[in-house]
Amino acid sequence: MYNLIDRAEWRIHHDSVADLLSRLKDAVYDAEDILDEFRWYETKLSVEGNAISVEPVIDFFHSVTQGSFNKVTDIQKRLNHLSGQLEKMGLLQAVPWFDKSFRPETTSFPTEAKIFGRDEEKDKLIRLLGVPTNNSAGPSGHKRKRSGVCSSASNQICATIDTNEATVTSVLVLPIVGIGGVGKNTLAQDICNHSKVKRRFHLIIWICVSDDFDAKRLTKEAIEQSSGEVPKNNNLNFLQGALVNSLNTRRFLIVLDDMWDENEMDWKRFCAPFRNVLKQSMMLVTTRSPKVADIVRTMDPFPLEGLNEDVFWEFFKLCVFGSDTSNNYLELEPIGEKILPKLKGSPLAAKTLGRLLGMSLDLAHWDRILKSQLWELRQEETDILPALWLSYMYLPFYLKRCFSFCAVYPKDYNFRKKDLAEIWVAEGLVEHQYW
């Protein structure tokens, strides 16, 4: 059955296969639950040292039969019916996959030694943050000319940021908007680590928002980073007061990364402490949602598009070959050039599919990926789902299950490797290894 599921996933872009596959998985999970229950009764017999007792067997029989209904028989019928239907769908008889592990170390700091094709966007964003250019006065407090980068809705606020000593009644908010994987996070990190930005702001706060926009949590994180102390009081009014006291004498930059919440009241509640802040304090918000950008902005949103074709091709070759040259594999270039437009200029898609292509620098492997039917998945014009799905499909089946299990955790959950491995073992997804 597992092999059948693996083969069916390659045709999941067909609605009929997707429906049957979902039902087959449900039946397989039900069968696994029955087997787990049986193993529990087996273990009970062994632990109690009563191997000849039939009581646990009778208990198990009663648990799977309810009157004339028999769980085992029902599951078997479902498995036979659904597997028979799927076999008629013309599935692949052999599934290509690679059992290779890629385990890059990651930290909370920028890991990219070089950012491709974003110099112009970085310079524009730094100027929008009010950081002086080489021809402007530095952070010494001298007057400087405004750069005229604000929207009409925020001109009144921008007109007041000519000196550093006074305060403004509302913090400026600049959203960066773009599809997932286009590089919003990487660009924001690069900006925060820029020497001029560090000199400009007394304090830089980074908060990963994700889909859990909770004003109390975000305020706590801001207090911890600004004061170095963990607030013990959980009252929102107290927390906001503490944040005001922590920020009122410092020019700050707050980055809210990966924001999804479209509730305007939640946003206003979070922003309540940011009144009468030091001039030229800023807030930078990264989001995929134009609606979120419209809610939070006091300046025109900054759209981040995919990398341009020439730069993207160089980046793609680096992801595949480990360098920006493919001279030793010239026969692969035409296929790579055909795959490139499908990645929508997304660095994430290039990295993900690049690793997959780099596993085997073989013409047949590359051609198989180019012609995969998974590119036919319904998607928006800028969607990179097929590229990411292909990478998932080439995992061996047991790793797919381990990966899928992680979906029960909330977004941006910080895993502990040892704990996760033990849970996988407990769930029967991998076997325990004794060292």
N, C-alpha and C positions, 0 to 999 in steps of 0.2 A: 504493500500500500504506500509506503514512503516513497518508493521509486516512482509510483504512479503520480503521487502529489508533485514530486520534483519535475516530472515531465510535463504535467498539466500547467505548472506555473509559467512555462515558456509560451503558453498560448492564452495567458490570462487576459490579453487585450481583446479577446472575443467574449462577448457578454455571456453566451451560453456556457462556455468553459468556466468563466469566473463564477457563475452561479453554482454549477455542479461541484466545482472545486471547494467552494465555501461549505457546502453541505457535506462533502466527503470528509473534510477536515473535522467537522463537528462529530461525525460518526467515529472517526479514528480516535478523537479525544475521549469520546464516551467509552470506547473499547479499552483505552489505556486506563481510564478510571476503574473499570471492572477488574482489569488485571492487577492494578495497585491494591484494590480491596482484597483480592484473592491472596496476594502476597502478604498482606497484613495478617490474615487468618493463618497463613503458613508460619509466619514469624511467631504468632501467638502460641501455636502448638509447640514450636521449638523452644521458646523461652519457658513455657510452663512445664516442659519435659513430659508431655502427655501425648506422645506421637500416635498412640492407638485410639485416642478419643475421636469420636465422630461428631461431637457437639459443635465444634467450630465450623465443620463442613456443612452441617445442617443450618447453622446461623447464616453462613454465606449463601446457601441455596435460598433461604427465605428472603435475604436482602435483594436478590436479583429476580425473584418471582413475586408478582403481586396478583393473586388470583390466577386468571388465565393468561395474564401478560408476563412474558419472559424477556427481561432486558437483553440477555445474550442472544436470543433468537431474533429480537427486533434489530439489534445492532448488526448482526450477521446479514439480515435481509437488506438493510440500508447499504452496507458495504458492497454487497454483491450487485445491487441495482445501480448504485452510483458509479462504481468502478466499471461496470459494463457499459454504461452510457459514455463515460469519458474515453474508454478505449476506442469507441467509434468516431472520435473527434479528430483522428489523424494526428495523434501526438508523436513527438520525437521518440524513437526507440532507444536512443542513447543520449544522455545529457552531458554536454561538455562542461568540465569544471576543473579548477586548479586548487589543490590543497596546499596553498602557500600562505604563510602568515606574514602580515605587514603590521608591525606594532610600533608606530612612531611615537616617541616620547613627546608629550605636550605639557606646556606650563601655562600659567595665566599671562605670561609676558609674550610679546610678539615673537614668533618663531621664524618669520620669513626674513632671510638675510637680504633679499632684494624684492621690492614690489614692482611688478611690471606695469608700465603704461599708466601710472596714476599720478605722475608729477604735476600735471596741469590741474587735476582735481584737488590734489593736496594743497597746492599754492592758493587756489581760489578759496578753499575752506578755511585756511589759516587767515586769509585776509578777512573773510566773513566773520571770523571770531574776534576781529579787532586787533589782531597781532600786528604790530608795526612792521612795515617793509624796511628794506635797507635805507630808503630815503626818508623814512619817518622817524620821529623821536622815539626813543626806546621807552622802557617801562619806568622812566625816571619821573613821570608826572607832568612833563611839558605838554603844552597843547599840540595837537596835530590835526591835520585836515581829515574830515570824514571822507571815506572812500566811496560813498554813494551806493552801498550794496544792499540797503534795506528795502523792503516792500513799502508801498504807500501806507499800508495799515500800521507800519511800525516807524514811520519817519519821525513822529513826535518823540518817541522814546530814543531813537538813534541820535536825534539832535541834541540830546542831553549828555552824550558820552565823551565830551571834549576834555574833561579833566578827570583825575583819578580820585579826588578826595571826597566828592559829594556822593549822594545815593540816588537811586532811581526807584520808582514805585513798582516796577515790574521787571523781572529778569528776562533777557532776550533768549528766545528759544529757536534754534536752527535745526530742522529735521533733515536727515539724509535718507532718501527713499530709493529702494531698489529691490529687485527680486532676490530670493534666497540664494546664497552662494556667489553673489556678484562681487563681494569684497567690502561690504559696509563696515563690518567689524574690524577687518585688517586695516582699512584706511583710518578708522577712528583711533585704533591703537597707535598707528604710526604718527598721527597728529599729536596725540597725548605725549608721545616720547620725543617730539621735536624740541630742540633746545630753545628756540624762540618762544614756543608755547609754554614751556616750563618756566621761563623767565617772566613771562607775561602774567601768569596766574600764580597767586600765593598758594593755591590749593587746587588739586585736580582729584575729583571723586569719580570713580567708575562703578556703576551699578548694572548688573545683568538683570533686566526686568523680566523678559520672556513673557509667557502667558499668565503669569501670576502677578497681576498689578495690584498690590496691596499697599495702600498709603502708609500703614504702620510699619510694615517690613522695610519699605524703601527708605522711610525716614530714619529708622534705626540704623540701616546700613550707612546712610549719609553721616549720622552722628559718630558712628564707630570710626569712619575714615577721617573725619574732620577733627575729632578730639582724641582718638586713640582709646576711648573708653567705651565699654559695653553698657548701654543704658539698662537699668534694672526695672525701672517703672514702665509699665505697658500702656499707660494712658496716652492717647493720641495728643491731647492738648499739652501734656507735659513734654512729650517727645518733640513736638513742633517748637515749643518754647526753648528747649535745649538746643535744637538745631539753629534757631535764630541767634542765640548767644554765641554759638560756635562759629557762625559765618559772618557776623555783622561787621567785623573789622578786616575782613580778607576778601580780595578779589578772587573769585572761584570759577572753575569750569566743572560742571557736572555732566557726565556722559551717562545717558540712559540707553543701554544697548538692547536691541531686539524687542521693541515694544509692540504689543498687539492689541491692548485694550482700547476699545472705541467708545468707552463710556466717558462723556465729557465731565460729569460730576466727579468721577474718581480722579480725573486729572486736576480739576480745580481744588479738590481736597488736598492733594499732594502738594500743589503749588502755593498753598496758603502761607507758608513761612517765608516765601521768597518775595517779600515786600520790603521796600527800603533797604535794598542790598547795595553793596558798593558798586559804583559805576563800572561798566565794562565786564561785570560778571556775566557769564554765559551758561547756557544749557544746550547740549548737543544730544539729539535723539536719533537713533537708527531704527528704521522700521521698514517692513515690506508693504505696509498699508498706506495708500494715499489718504485714506480717511483719517487715520491716526495723525498723519503729518498735518492735515488741515486743522485738526482739533488743537494740537499743541503749538503750532507755529506762531511766532510773532514776526518772522521773516519768511521770505519765499523759500519753500522746500528746495533742497539741493538734490536733483535726480542723479543717481549713479547708474550709468548704463554699462553694458558688457564691454569688454576690452575690444579695441578695434582689431581688424582682421590680421594685420601684419604683426602687431605685438602679440596677439593671441596665438598665432602660429608658432612664434618663438617660445612662448610659455608652454604651449602644448608639447613641443619637442622636448623641452626640459623635463616635463612630467613623465614622458614616455621613456626617453633614452638616458636621462640623468645629465644631459647637457643640451645645448641649443643647436647641436648638429646631428644630422641623420645620415652622414656621408656613407656610413657602412651599411645602410639599409635603404638605399635609394628606391628599391622596388616597393617599399612600403609607403613612400611619400604620397603617391596618387590616392591611395586608400585613406590615409590620414587627412588629406585635403578634402575628401568627400565627407568624412566624419565631422570635421571641424564645424561646419555651419549648424549641425544638429545640437551643438553644445551652447549655442546662444551667447557666446562670449563670456561664459561663466567660469571663473577660476576654479570653483569647487567641482564643476562637472569635468573640467580638464584634468584636475588632479585625480578624481575618482576613476574616470575612464582611462586616463593615462596609465595609472597603475595596472589596470586590467590588461590593457594592450601590451604593456611592458613585461607582463608575465611570460609571454611567448612572442618573440619577434619572428613570427612565422606567417607567411602570406595567407595561408588557409585560415588561421585563427583571426587575423585582421579582417579578412573578407567575410567571415562568418558573423563577426560583430557588426560590420557595415550593413549587412543584409538582414540582420535580425528583425523579426516581426515586431519586437518590442518597441521599435521606433514609431510604430503605428498607434501606440497608446494615445488616447484623447488627451490633449494638452492645450494650454494657452500658448499664445505666440512666443512668450518668453520662458516657457516652462522647461526645466531641465530634468524632469522626472524620469524619462526613458533612460538617460545616461546613468542616473543613480540606480535605477532598477536593474540595468544590465550588470552592474557591479555586484549587486546582491545575488543575481541569478547564478553567477559563476562561483559562489560559495558552495562548499560541500553541504549536503543536507543537514548534518548535525550542527554545523555552524549557523545555518539559517535559523534553526530553532532557538539556538542560544541568542542570536541577534533579535529575533522576534520577541523573546521573553522579556527583553529590556523595555519593550513598549508598555509594560504594566507600571513602570516608574514615571513620575512626572517629568516634563520637559526640563532640560538643564540640570537634571539630578547628578550629583557628584558620586560616582561609584567608587567603592573600595574593591580593588581587584580580588583580594582574598575572599571577602564576603560574597561577592557575586559568583565566584567559582564554586564556593560551597553550596550556594543556592542552586546552581546548575546541577551539581551532583545530587542534591536532595530531591530535585525535580526529575531526576533520571535522564537528564539531557546529555550528560557526559559521565564517564566512569571515573571513580575515585582512583587516584594513583598514589601508591605508597612509596615514599622515598627512603 
